Amino acid sequence: MLIREMPYGMTTRNGVFAGGDVANHPATVVNAMQQAKKVVEGIVRYVDAIKLLEAIN
């Protein structure tokens, strides 16, 4: 599955995020957990950007 670098983990569909085995080849639980942390940070950036845009409009 193709994921974006900014915000990290977003798929080609806006607002849909993926990580771990879904986004990459199967690996260890530790790798999946590390990537999950990065995806969560990407989700937070995405939600913050939406809130900012709503506040401007």
N, C-alpha and C positions, 0 to 999 in steps of 0.2 A: 504494500500500500504506500502510496506517495504521501509524505507529510512535509509541511512547510517548516522552514527554519524560524520564521517570524510571523505570527507567534508560533513558538515551537510546538509541534505535534498536531497542528490543524491539518485536516485532510483537504482535499479539493472542494469539499462542501463547507461553506462558512458555518462556524459554530460546532462542527463535528471534529473531535480530537481523537487521536489514536496513539498508542505507544506499545512498548514491549513486543511480544511475539506477533501481534497484529500488524505492527508497522515494520518490523524487521524479521530476520530469520530467528527461529527459536534459539534461545540462549539460556543463561543461568537466571535464577530468581534474583540474584544480586543485580545483574544488568537490567532486568525488567524494573526493579525498584528504583534504580538510578534514573532510568529513563522516565518513569512515572513522575518523579520529582520535577524533572524538566518540563513534562507535559502540564503538570499542575501550574507551574510558573507561567507557561504559555496561556493557559486558560485564564489565570488571574489578569494577565496583561490584556487579553481580549475583552474580558468583562469590564475592566477599568476603562478601556478605550470606548466601549459602547456607552458606558455611563457618562463619560466626558462629552461624547457627541450628543447625547440626549440633553445634557445640561446646556450645551451651546444653542441647541435648537429650541 
